[in-house]
């Protein structure tokens, strides 16, 4: 933006210089016309030459003066523009940096709060999961124990039958006879009562 | 004549078959060229009868009928099937210790693991290894819980 302003000022300065040059040339043209008029009106050659020299000198002095003024003005304006530009850039940059810093601080604060919330939520959820897991584990253990309690005999019998294989009658004969012998009185009494 | 049952004849169903067979024989006036069952021959031999006559047939029928009516029957469940010899020995032992004309209904139950269960008309005696192991399963469950 500032660069565009500088360019516009430079263009205006050049235009002013061109305008001055045009005015000088017009002025010189009028002088020449006056000189021609005077010549045709019987002016002498010396006067013509003298007037020409004077006009040229005036013109040169005026142009130099205007050129110096223009150069000075241009330098002054350029320095001011540069200073303004620096000031503007500094102001803008500082302002933007401040805004950026503020925004960054806000974003950082938001992120920090969100992170804290996430951590707290995670911790809370973790506690719930741990409690749920402990409950589930206890329930599962209770269920397993109940299954074992209800089916222990069948489970163990199946296991023993699988591990030990079939016990043939001969292998258990002594056990059977001992068991019958141990209970014979009760069985006998029971049979006699029935008969 | 003492009435005795051979060890090979032990179940009520066998006696009912014998009763039916003897009943058929009784109706025959001249029982010749008849094939007798092994159980009948063994029953006759056990009671000292060498030849089946009308008289001996009636005597055996009376024995069978009275045994069916008067003898006790138990249901004996075993974990595995005994051989014929072991079964006869078991029947003999039971009749010697419990009742001379005892009838036995055999059942095979492998889940008993070993031993037997004896069921009379009114009582069941669990003499199995299964009962010995798990008769008090609360103690076993408690051990599992403690473990």
Interface residues (C-beta under 8 A of the other chain):
Chain A: X145 X148 X149 X152 X153 X156 X157 X160 X161 X164 X166 X167 X168 X169 X170 X171 X172 X173 X175 X176 X177 X179 X180 X181 X182 X183 X184 X186 X187 X188 X190 X191 X192 X193 X194 X195
Chain B: X70 X71 X72 X74 X78 X79 X80 X81 X82 X83 X86 X90 X93 X94 X97 X98 X99 X102 X110 X111 X113 X114 X115 X116 X118 X120 X121 X122 X123 X125 X127 X129 X130 X133 X134 X137 X140 X141 X144 X145
